Amino acid sequence: MLSADGIRSSHHAQLLKNERLLHESLFKRRDGIDALFTTSTLARGMNLPSDIVLIAGDSRWDVAGDRMKQLDAHELLNAAGRAGRAGEGGQGFVLIIPSKIININDAKNNIASHWMTLQGIFSQSDQCLKIDDPLMGLLDHIHFGMLEDNEEYLLASLPFGEEDAPEEPAKAMIRRTFAAYQMWS
């Protein structure tokens, strides 16, 4: 859909595979889709560059139970993790609109327990993890000439280019690693 503000599209399981792939590729382009409205299909590991993720609801329909079911902590955190992806942006903004109305009772100075459930999910101290790329250690060993089996295997596995630039494919591959991102950030 084209509007004065840009291009918007949807992403859901009922799209044909080629449609989903088209929407994903257009969203990755700077001159492509500005906003992508999705179901949980993208919350399960798709790596699309997003600055903002709006999660409309913290529950989903449970077919077996024939009722709405609260999303598990890992499902909400995985959906929220689509914002601010490594290599794409250093930060992301996530806004969750709870499925249930959260009542605040000023007279009793309390808030609905549903708020406490959500707060508990996002306030866990172990949600921010230090991530290291195991390639960093291998590259450091290669740099300092400390070649062992793993380093030799990595060097032997790197792609080669044309005669005039044989190292370019290997350099391009290494530039796309998390280790390179950490080094240049």
Contact map, one row per residue, 1 for C-alpha under 8 A:
11100011100000000000000000000000000000000000000000000000000000000000000000000000000000000000000000000000000000000000000000000000000000000000000000000000000000000000000000000000000000000
11110111000000000000000000000000000000000000000000000000000000000000000000000000000000000000000000000000000000000000000000000000000000000000000000000000000000000000000000000000000000000
11111111000000000000000000000000000000000000000000000000000000000000000000000000000000000000000000000000000000000000000000000000000000000000000000000000000000000000000000000000000000000
01111100000000000000000000000000000000000000000000000000000000000000000000000000000000000000000000000000000000000000000000000000000000000000000000000000000000000000000000000000000000000
00111110000000000000000000000000000000000000000000000000000000000000000000000000000000000000000000000000000000000000000000000000000000000000000000000000000000000000000000000000000000000
01111111000000000000000000000000110000000000000000000000000000000000000000000000000000000000000000000000000000000000000000000000000000000000000000000000000000000000000000000000000000000
11101111100000000000000000000001111000000000000000000000000000000000000000000000000000000000000000000000000000000000000000000000000000000000000000000000000000000000000000000000000000000
11100111110000000000000000000000111110000000000000000000000000000000000000000000000000000000000000000000000000000000000000000000000000000000000000000000000000000000000000000000000000000
10000011111000000000001000000000101110000000000000000000000000000000000000000000000000000000000000000000000000000000000000000000000000000000000000000000000000000000000000000000000000000
00000001111100000000001000000000000111000000000000000000000000000000000000000000000000000000000000000000000000000000000000000000000000000000000000000000000000000000000000000000000000000
00000000111110100001001000000000000111101100000000000000000000000000000000000000000000000000000000000000000000000000000000000000000000000000000000000000000000000000000000000000000000000
00000000011111100001000000000000000001111000000000000000000000000000000000000000000000000000000000000000000000000000000000000000000000000000000000000000000000000000000000000000000000000
00000000001111110000000000000000000000101000000000000000000000000000000000000000000000000000000000000000000000000000000000000000000000000000000000000000000000000000000000000000000000000
00000000000111110000000000000000000000000000000000000000000000000000000000000000000000000000000000000000000000000000000000000000000000000000000000000000000000000000000000000000000000000
00000000001111111011000000000000000000000000000000000000000000000000000000000000000000000000000000000000000000000000000000000000000000000000000000000000000000000000000000000000000000000
00000000000011111111000000000000000000000000000000000000000000000000000000000000000000000000000000000000000000000000000000000000000000000000000000000000000000000000000000000000000000000
00000000000000111111100000000000000000000000000000000000000000000000000000000000000000000000000000000000000000000000000000000000000000000000000000000000000000000000000000000000000000000
00000000000000011111110000000000000000000000000000000000000000000000000000000000000000000000000000000000000000000000000000000000000000000000000000000000000000000000000000000000000000000
00000000000000111111111000000000000000000000000000000000000000000000000000000000000000000000000000000000000000000000000000000000000000000000000000000000000000000000000000000000000000000
00000000001100111111111100000000000000000000000000000000000000000000000000000000000000000000000000000000000000000000000000000000000000000000000000000000000000000000000000000000000000000
00000000000000001111111110000000000000000000000000000000000000000000000000000000000000000000000000000000000000000000000000000000000000000000000000000000000000000000000000000000000000000
00000000000000000111111111000000000000000000000000000000000000000000000000000000000000000000000000000000000000000000000000000000000000000000000000000000000000000000000000000000000000000
00000000111000000011111111100000100000000000000000000000000000000000000000000000000000000000000000000000000000000000000000000000000000000000000000000000000000000000000000000000000000000
00000000000000000001111111110000000000000000000100000000000000000000000000000000000000000000000000000000000000000000000000000000000000000000000000000000000000000000000000000000000000000
00000000000000000000111111111000000000000000000000000000000000000000000000000000000000000000000000000000000000000000000000000000000000000000000000000000000000000000000000000000000000000
00000000000000000000011111111011100000000000000000000000000000000000000000000000000000000000000000000000000000000000000000000000000000000000000000000000000000000000000000000000000000000
00000000000000000000001111111101111100000000000110000000000000000000000000000000000000000000000000000000000000000000000000000000000000000000000000000000000000000000000000000000000000000
00000000000000000000000111111101100000000000000110000000000000000000000000000000000000000000000000000000000000000000000000000000000000000000000000000000000000000000000000000000000000000
00000000000000000000000011111111100000000000000000000000000000000000000000000000000000000000000000000000000000000000000000000000000000000000000000000000000000000000000000000000000000000
00000000000000000000000000111111100000000000000000000000000000000000000000000000000000000000000000000000000000000000000000000000000000000000000000000000000000000000000000000000000000000
00000000000000000000000001001111100000000000000000000000000000000000000000000000000000000000000000000000000000000000000000000000000000000000000000000000000000000000000000000000000000000
00000010000000000000000001111111110000000000000000000000000000000000000000000000000000000000000000000000000000000000000000000000000000000000000000000000000000000000000000000000000000000
00000111100000000000001001111111111100000000000000000000000000000000000000000000000000000000000000000000000000000000000000000000000000000000000000000000000000000000000000000000000000000
00000111000000000000000000100001111100000000000000000000000000000000000000000000000000000000000000000000000000000000000000000000000000000000000000000000000000000000000000000000000000000
00000011100000000000000000100000111110000000000000000000000000000000000000000000000000000000000000000000000000000000000000000000000000000000000000000000000000000000000000000000000000000
00000001111000000000000000100000111111000000000000000000000000000000000000000000000000000000000000000000000000000000000000000000000000000000000000000000000000000000000000000000000000000
00000001111000000000000000000000001111100000000000000000000000000000000000000000000000000000000000000000000000000000000000000000000000000000000000000000000000000000000000000000000000000
00000000011100000000000000000000000111111100000000000000000000000000000000000000000000000000000000000000000000000000000000000000000000000000000000000000000000000000000000000000000000000
00000000001110000000000000000000000011111110000000000000000000000000000000000000000000000000000000000000000000000000000000000000000000000000000000000000000000000000000000000000000000000
00000000000100000000000000000000000001111111000000000000000000000000000000000010000000000000000000000000000000000000000000000000000000000000000000000000000000000000000000000000000000000
00000000001110000000000000000000000001111111000000000000000000000000000000000000000000000000000000000000000000000000000000000000000000000000000000000000000000000000000000000000000000000
00000000001000000000000000000000000001111111110000000000000000000000000000000010000000000000000000000000000000000000000000000000000000000000000000000000000000000000000000000000000000000
00000000000000000000000000000000000000111111110000000000000000000000000000100111010000000000000000000000000000000000000000000000000000000000000000000000000000000000000000000000000000000
00000000000000000000000000000000000000011111110000000000000000000000000000100110000000000000000000000000000000000000000000000000000000000000000000000000000000000000000000000000000000000
00000000000000000000000000000000000000000111111000000000000000000000000000000100000000000000000000000000000000000000000000000000000000000000000000000000000000000000000000000000000000000
00000000000000000000000000000000000000000111111100000000000000000000000000000000010000000000000000000000000000000000000000000000000000000000000000000000000000000000000000000000000000000
00000000000000000000000000000000000000000000111110000000000000000000000000000000010010000000000000000000000000000000000000000000000000000000000000000000000000000000000000000000000000000
00000000000000000000000100110000000000000000011111000000000000000000000000000000010010000000000000000000000000000000000000000000000000000000000000000000000000000000000000000000000000000
00000000000000000000000000110000000000000000001111100000000000000000000000000000011110011000000000000000000000000000000000000000000000000000000000000000000000000000000000000000000000000
00000000000000000000000000000000000000000000000111111000000000000000000000000000011110010001000000000000000000000000000000000000000000000000000000000000000000000000000000000000000000000
00000000000000000000000000000000000000000000000011111000000000000000000000000000001100001011100000000000000000000000000000000000000000000000000000000000000000000000000000000000000000000
00000000000000000000000000000000000000000000000001111100000000000000000000000000001100000001111000000000000000000000000000000000000000000000000000000000000000000000000000000000000000000
00000000000000000000000000000000000000000000000001111110000000000000000000000011011000000001111000000000000000000000000000000000000000000000000000000000000000000000000000000000000000000
00000000000000000000000000000000000000000000000000011111000000000000000000000000000000000000011110000000000000000000000000000000000000000000000000000000000000000000000000000000000000000
00000000000000000000000000000000000000000000000000001111110000000000000000000011000000000000011110000000000000000000000000000000000000000000000000000000000000000000000000000000000000000
00000000000000000000000000000000000000000000000000000111110000000000000000000000000000000000000111100000000000000000000000000000000000000000000000000000000000000000000000000000000000000
00000000000000000000000000000000000000000000000000000011111100000000000000000000000000000000000111100000000000000000000000000000000000000000000000000000000000000000000000000000000000000
00000000000000000000000000000000000000000000000000000011111100000000011000010000000000000000000111100000000000000000000000000000000000000000000000000000000000000000000000000000000000000
00000000000000000000000000000000000000000000000000000000111110000001111000000000000000000000000000100000000000000000000000000000000000000000000000000000000000000000000000000000000000000
00000000000000000000000000000000000000000000000000000000111111000001111000000000000000000000000000000000000000000000000000000000000000000000000000000000000000000000000000000000000000000
00000000000000000000000000000000000000000000000000000000001111100111100000000000000000000000000000000000000000000000000000000000000000000000000000000000000000000000000000000000000000000
00000000000000000000000000000000000000000000000000000000000111111111100000000000000000000000000000000000000000000000000000000000000000000000000000000000000000000000000000000000000000000
00000000000000000000000000000000000000000000000000000000000011111110000000000000000000000000000000000000000000000000000000000000000000000000000000000000000000000000000000000000000000000
00000000000000000000000000000000000000000000000000000000000001111100000000000000000000000000000000000000000000000000000000000000000000000000000000000000000000000000000000000000000000000
00000000000000000000000000000000000000000000000000000000000001111110000000000000000000000000000000000000000000000000000000000000000000000000000000000000000000000000000000000000000000000
00000000000000000000000000000000000000000000000000000000000011111111000000000000000000000000000000000000000000000000000000000000000000000000000000000000000000000000000000000000000000000
00000000000000000000000000000000000000000000000000000000000011101111100000000000000000000000000000000000000000000000000000000000000000000000000000000000000000000000000000000000000000000
00000000000000000000000000000000000000000000000000000000001111000111110000000000000000000000000000000000000000000000000000000000000000000000000000000000000000000000000000000000000000000
00000000000000000000000000000000000000000000000000000000001111000011111000000000000000000000000000000000000000000000000000000000000000000000000000000000000000000000000000000000000000000
00000000000000000000000000000000000000000000000000000000011100000001111100000000000000000000000000000000000000000000000000000000000000000000000000000000000000000000000000000000000000000
00000000000000000000000000000000000000000000000000000000011100000000111110110000000000000000000000000000000000000000000000000000000000000000000000000000000000000000000000000000000000000
00000000000000000000000000000000000000000000000000000000000000000000011111110000000000000000000000000000000000000000000000000000000000000000000000000000000000000000000000000000000000000
00000000000000000000000000000000000000000000000000000000000000000000001111111000000000000000000000000000000000000000000010000000000000000000000000000000000000000000000000000000000000000
00000000000000000000000000000000000000000000000000000000000000000000000111111100000000000000000000000000000000000000000000000000000000000000000000000000000000000000000000000000000000000
00000000000000000000000000000000000000000011000000000000000000000000001111111110000000000000000000000000000000000000000000000000000000000000000000000000000000000000000000000000000000000
00000000000000000000000000000000000000000000000000000000010000000000001111111111000000000000000000000000000000000000000000000000000000000000000000000000000000000000000000000000000000000
00000000000000000000000000000000000000000000000000000000000000000000000011111111100000000000000000000000000000000000000001000000000000000000000000000000000000000000000000000000000000000
00000000000000000000000000000000000000000011100000000000000000000000000001111111110000000000000000000000000000000000000000000000000000000000000000000000000000000000000000000000000000000
00000000000000000000000000000000000000010111000000001010000000000000000000111111110000000000000000000000000000000000000000000000000000000000000000000000000000000000000000000000000000000
00000000000000000000000000000000000000000010000000001010000000000000000000011111111000000000010000000000000000000000000000000000000000000000000000000000000000000000000000000000000000000
00000000000000000000000000000000000000000000000000000000000000000000000000001111111110000000000000000000000000000000000000000000000000000000000000000000000000000000000000000000000000000
00000000000000000000000000000000000000000010011111001000000000000000000000000111111110000000000000000000000000000000000000000000000000000000000000000000000000000000000000000000000000000
00000000000000000000000000000000000000000000000011111000000000000000000000000001111110000011110000000000000000000000000000000000000000000000000000000000000000000000000000000000000000000
00000000000000000000000000000000000000000000000011110000000000000000000000000000111111011111100000000000000000000000000000000000000000000000000000000000000000000000000000000000000000000
00000000000000000000000000000000000000000000001111000000000000000000000000000000111111111111000000000000000000000000000000000000000000000000000000000000000000000000000000000000000000000
00000000000000000000000000000000000000000000000000000000000000000000000000000000000111111100000000000000000000000000000000000000000000000000000000000000000000000000000000000000010010000
00000000000000000000000000000000000000000000000000000000000000000000000000000000000011111100000000000000000000000000000000000000000000000000000000000000000000000000000000000000010010000
00000000000000000000000000000000000000000000000011000000000000000000000000000000000111111100000000000000000000000000000000000000000000000000000000000000000000000000000000000000000000000
00000000000000000000000000000000000000000000000010100000000000000000000000000000000111111111000000000000000000000000000000000000000000000000000000000000000000000000000000000000000000000
00000000000000000000000000000000000000000000000000000000000000000000000000000000000111111111000000000000000000000000000000000000000000000000000000000000000000000000000000000000000000000
00000000000000000000000000000000000000000000000000100000000000000000000000000000001110001111100000000000000000000000000000000000000000000000000000000000000000000000000000000000000000000
00000000000000000000000000000000000000000000000001111000000000000000000000000000001110001111110000000000000000000000000000000000000000000000000000000000000000000000000000000000000000000
00000000000000000000000000000000000000000000000000111000000000000000000000000000001100000011111000000000000000000000000000000000000000000000000000000000000000000000000000000000000000000
00000000000000000000000000000000000000000000000000011110000000000000000000000001001000000001111100000000000000000000000000000000000000000000000000000000000000000000000000000000000000000
00000000000000000000000000000000000000000000000000011110000000000000000000000000000000000000111110000000000000000000000000000000000000000000000000000000000000000000000000000000000000000
00000000000000000000000000000000000000000000000000000111110000000000000000000000000000000000011111000000000000000000000000000000000000000000000000000000000000000000000000000000000000000
00000000000000000000000000000000000000000000000000000111110000000000000000000000000000000000001111100000000000000000000000000000000000000000000000000000000000000000000000000000000000000
00000000000000000000000000000000000000000000000000000001110000000000000000000000000000000000000111111100000000000000000000000000000000000000000000000000000000000000000000000000000000000
00000000000000000000000000000000000000000000000000000001111000000000000000000000000000000000000011111000000000000000000000000000000000000000000000000000000000000000000000000000000000000
00000000000000000000000000000000000000000000000000000000000000000000000000000000000000000000000001111100000000000100000000000000000000000000000000000000000000000000000000000000000000000
00000000000000000000000000000000000000000000000000000000000000000000000000000000000000000000000001111110000000000000000000000000000000000000000000000000000000000000000000000000000000000
00000000000000000000000000000000000000000000000000000000000000000000000000000000000000000000000001011111000000110110000000000000000000000000000000000000000000000000000000000000000000000
00000000000000000000000000000000000000000000000000000000000000000000000000000000000000000000000000001111100000110000000000000000000000000000000000000000000000000000000000000000000000000
00000000000000000000000000000000000000000000000000000000000000000000000000000000000000000000000000000111110011110000000000000000000000000000000000000000000000000000000000000000000000000
00000000000000000000000000000000000000000000000000000000000000000000000000000000000000000000000000000011111111100000000000000000000000000000000000000000000000000000000000000000000000000
00000000000000000000000000000000000000000000000000000000000000000000000000000000000000000000000000000001111111000000000000000000000000000000000000000000000000000000000000000000000000000
00000000000000000000000000000000000000000000000000000000000000000000000000000000000000000000000000000000111110000000000000000000000000000000000000000000000000000000000000000000000000000
00000000000000000000000000000000000000000000000000000000000000000000000000000000000000000000000000000000111111000000000000000000000000000000000000000000000000000000000000000000000000000
00000000000000000000000000000000000000000000000000000000000000000000000000000000000000000000000000000001111111100000000000000000000000000000000000000000000000000000000000000000000000000
00000000000000000000000000000000000000000000000000000000000000000000000000000000000000000000000000000001110111110000000000000000000000000000000000000000000000000000000000000000000000000
00000000000000000000000000000000000000000000000000000000000000000000000000000000000000000000000000000111100011111010000000000000000000000000000000000000000000000000000000000000000000000
00000000000000000000000000000000000000000000000000000000000000000000000000000000000000000000000000000111000001111111000000000000000000000000000000000000000000000000000000000000000000000
00000000000000000000000000000000000000000000000000000000000000000000000000000000000000000000000000000000000000111111100000000000000000000000000000000000000000000000000000000000000000000
00000000000000000000000000000000000000000000000000000000000000000000000000000000000000000000000000010100000000011111110000000000000000000000000000000000000000000000000000000000000000000
00000000000000000000000000000000000000000000000000000000000000000000000000000000000000000000000000000100000000111111111000000000000000000000000000000000000000000000000000000000000000000
00000000000000000000000000000000000000000000000000000000000000000000000000000000000000000000000000000000000000011111111100000000000000000000000000000000000000000000000000000000000000000
00000000000000000000000000000000000000000000000000000000000000000000000000000000000000000000000000000000000000001111111110000000000000000000000000000000000000000000000000000000000000000
00000000000000000000000000000000000000000000000000000000000000000000000000000000000000000000000000000000000000000111111111000000000000000000000000000000000000000000000000000000000000000
00000000000000000000000000000000000000000000000000000000000000000000000000000000000000000000000000000000000000000011111111100000000000000000000000000000000000000000000000000000000000000
00000000000000000000000000000000000000000000000000000000000000000000000000000000000000000000000000000000000000000001111111110000000000000000000000000000000000000000000000000000000000000
00000000000000000000000000000000000000000000000000000000000000000000000010000000000000000000000000000000000000000000111111110000000000000000000000000000000000000000000000000000000000000
00000000000000000000000000000000000000000000000000000000000000000000000000001000000000000000000000000000000000000000011111110010000000000000000000000000000000000000000000000000000000000
00000000000000000000000000000000000000000000000000000000000000000000000000000000000000000000000000000000000000000000001111111010000000000000000000000000000000000000000000000000000000000
00000000000000000000000000000000000000000000000000000000000000000000000000000000000000000000000000000000000000000000000111111110000000000000000000000000000000000000000000000000000000000
00000000000000000000000000000000000000000000000000000000000000000000000000000000000000000000000000000000000000000000000000111111000000000000000000000000000000000000000000000000000000000
00000000000000000000000000000000000000000000000000000000000000000000000000000000000000000000000000000000000000000000000000011111100000000000000000000000000000000000000000000000000000000
00000000000000000000000000000000000000000000000000000000000000000000000000000000000000000000000000000000000000000000000001111111100000000000000000000000000000000000000000000000000000000
00000000000000000000000000000000000000000000000000000000000000000000000000000000000000000000000000000000000000000000000000001111110000000000000000000000000000000000000000000000000000000
00000000000000000000000000000000000000000000000000000000000000000000000000000000000000000000000000000000000000000000000000000111111000000000000000000000000000000000000000000000000000000
00000000000000000000000000000000000000000000000000000000000000000000000000000000000000000000000000000000000000000000000000000001111100000000000000000000000000000000000000000000000000000
00000000000000000000000000000000000000000000000000000000000000000000000000000000000000000000000000000000000000000000000000000000111110000000000000000000000000000000000000000000000000000
00000000000000000000000000000000000000000000000000000000000000000000000000000000000000000000000000000000000000000000000000000000011111010000000000000000000000000000000000000000011000000
00000000000000000000000000000000000000000000000000000000000000000000000000000000000000000000000000000000000000000000000000000000001111111000000000000000000000000000000000000000011000000
00000000000000000000000000000000000000000000000000000000000000000000000000000000000000000000000000000000000000000000000000000000000111111100000000000000000000000000000000000000001000000
00000000000000000000000000000000000000000000000000000000000000000000000000000000000000000000000000000000000000000000000000000000000011111110000000000000000000000000000000000000001000000
00000000000000000000000000000000000000000000000000000000000000000000000000000000000000000000000000000000000000000000000000000000000111111111000000000000000000000000000000000000001000000
00000000000000000000000000000000000000000000000000000000000000000000000000000000000000000000000000000000000000000000000000000000000011111111100000000000000000000000000000000000000000000
00000000000000000000000000000000000000000000000000000000000000000000000000000000000000000000000000000000000000000000000000000000000001111111110000000110000000000000000000000000000000000
00000000000000000000000000000000000000000000000000000000000000000000000000000000000000000000000000000000000000000000000000000000000000111111111000000010000000000000000000000000000000000
00000000000000000000000000000000000000000000000000000000000000000000000000000000000000000000000000000000000000000000000000000000000000011111111100000000000000000000000000000000000000000
00000000000000000000000000000000000000000000000000000000000000000000000000000000000000000000000000000000000000000000000000000000000000001111111111100010000000000000000000000000000000000
00000000000000000000000000000000000000000000000000000000000000000000000000000000000000000000000000000000000000000000000000000000000000000111111111100010000000000000000000000000000000000
00000000000000000000000000000000000000000000000000000000000000000000000000000000000000000000000000000000000000000000000000000000000000000011111111000000000000000000000000000000000000000
00000000000000000000000000000000000000000000000000000000000000000000000000000000000000000000000000000000000000000000000000000000000000000001111111000000000000000000000000000000000000000
00000000000000000000000000000000000000000000000000000000000000000000000000000000000000000000000000000000000000000000000000000000000000000000111111100000000000000000000000000000000000000
00000000000000000000000000000000000000000000000000000000000000000000000000000000000000000000000000000000000000000000000000000000000000000000111111110000000000000000000000000000000000000
00000000000000000000000000000000000000000000000000000000000000000000000000000000000000000000000000000000000000000000000000000000000000000000110011111111000000000000000000000000000000000
00000000000000000000000000000000000000000000000000000000000000000000000000000000000000000000000000000000000000000000000000000000000000000000000001111111000000000000000000000000000000000
00000000000000000000000000000000000000000000000000000000000000000000000000000000000000000000000000000000000000000000000000000000000000000000000000111111100000000000000000000000000000000
00000000000000000000000000000000000000000000000000000000000000000000000000000000000000000000000000000000000000000000000000000000000000000100000000111111110000000000000000000000000000000
00000000000000000000000000000000000000000000000000000000000000000000000000000000000000000000000000000000000000000000000000000000000000000110110000111111111000000000000000000000000000000
00000000000000000000000000000000000000000000000000000000000000000000000000000000000000000000000000000000000000000000000000000000000000000000000000111111111100000000000000000000000000000
00000000000000000000000000000000000000000000000000000000000000000000000000000000000000000000000000000000000000000000000000000000000000000000000000001111111110000000000000000000000000000
00000000000000000000000000000000000000000000000000000000000000000000000000000000000000000000000000000000000000000000000000000000000000000000000000000111111111000000000000000000000000000
00000000000000000000000000000000000000000000000000000000000000000000000000000000000000000000000000000000000000000000000000000000000000000000000000000011111111000000000000000000000000000
00000000000000000000000000000000000000000000000000000000000000000000000000000000000000000000000000000000000000000000000000000000000000000000000000000001111111000000000000000000000000000
00000000000000000000000000000000000000000000000000000000000000000000000000000000000000000000000000000000000000000000000000000000000000000000000000000000111111100000000000000000000000000
00000000000000000000000000000000000000000000000000000000000000000000000000000000000000000000000000000000000000000000000000000000000000000000000000000000011111110000000011000000000000000
00000000000000000000000000000000000000000000000000000000000000000000000000000000000000000000000000000000000000000000000000000000000000000000000000000000000011111000001011000000000000000
00000000000000000000000000000000000000000000000000000000000000000000000000000000000000000000000000000000000000000000000000000000000000000000000000000000000001111100011111000000000000000
00000000000000000000000000000000000000000000000000000000000000000000000000000000000000000000000000000000000000000000000000000000000000000000000000000000000000111110111110000000000000000
00000000000000000000000000000000000000000000000000000000000000000000000000000000000000000000000000000000000000000000000000000000000000000000000000000000000000011111110000000000000000000
00000000000000000000000000000000000000000000000000000000000000000000000000000000000000000000000000000000000000000000000000000000000000000000000000000000000000001111110000000000000000000
00000000000000000000000000000000000000000000000000000000000000000000000000000000000000000000000000000000000000000000000000000000000000000000000000000000000000000111110000000000000000000
00000000000000000000000000000000000000000000000000000000000000000000000000000000000000000000000000000000000000000000000000000000000000000000000000000000000000001111111100000000000000000
00000000000000000000000000000000000000000000000000000000000000000000000000000000000000000000000000000000000000000000000000000000000000000000000000000000000000011111111110000000000000000
00000000000000000000000000000000000000000000000000000000000000000000000000000000000000000000000000000000000000000000000000000000000000000000000000000000000000111000111111100000000000000
00000000000000000000000000000000000000000000000000000000000000000000000000000000000000000000000000000000000000000000000000000000000000000000000000000000000000011000111111110000000000000
00000000000000000000000000000000000000000000000000000000000000000000000000000000000000000000000000000000000000000000000000000000000000000000000000000000000001111000011111111000000000000
00000000000000000000000000000000000000000000000000000000000000000000000000000000000000000000000000000000000000000000000000000000000000000000000000000000000001110000001111111100000000000
00000000000000000000000000000000000000000000000000000000000000000000000000000000000000000000000000000000000000000000000000000000000000000000000000000000000000000000001111111110000000000
00000000000000000000000000000000000000000000000000000000000000000000000000000000000000000000000000000000000000000000000000000000000000000000000000000000000000000000000111111111000000000
00000000000000000000000000000000000000000000000000000000000000000000000000000000000000000000000000000000000000000000000000000000000000000000000000000000000000000000000011111111100000000
00000000000000000000000000000000000000000000000000000000000000000000000000000000000000000000000000000000000000000000000000000000000000000000000000000000000000000000000001111111100100000
00000000000000000000000000000000000000000000000000000000000000000000000000000000000000000000000000000000000000000000000000000000000000000000000000000000000000000000000000111111100110000
00000000000000000000000000000000000000000000000000000000000000000000000000000000000000000000000000000000000000000000000000000000000000000000000000000000000000000000000000011111110110000
00000000000000000000000000000000000000000000000000000000000000000000000000000000000000000000000000000000000000000000000000000000000000000000000000000000000000000000000000001111111110000
00000000000000000000000000000000000000000000000000000000000000000000000000000000000001100000000000000000000000000000000000000000000110000000000000000000000000000000000000000001111111000
00000000000000000000000000000000000000000000000000000000000000000000000000000000000000000000000000000000000000000000000000000000000111110000000000000000000000000000000000000000111111100
00000000000000000000000000000000000000000000000000000000000000000000000000000000000000000000000000000000000000000000000000000000000000000000000000000000000000000000000000000111111111110
00000000000000000000000000000000000000000000000000000000000000000000000000000000000001100000000000000000000000000000000000000000000000000000000000000000000000000000000000000011111111111
00000000000000000000000000000000000000000000000000000000000000000000000000000000000000000000000000000000000000000000000000000000000000000000000000000000000000000000000000000000011111111
00000000000000000000000000000000000000000000000000000000000000000000000000000000000000000000000000000000000000000000000000000000000000000000000000000000000000000000000000000000001111111
00000000000000000000000000000000000000000000000000000000000000000000000000000000000000000000000000000000000000000000000000000000000000000000000000000000000000000000000000000000000111111
00000000000000000000000000000000000000000000000000000000000000000000000000000000000000000000000000000000000000000000000000000000000000000000000000000000000000000000000000000000000011111
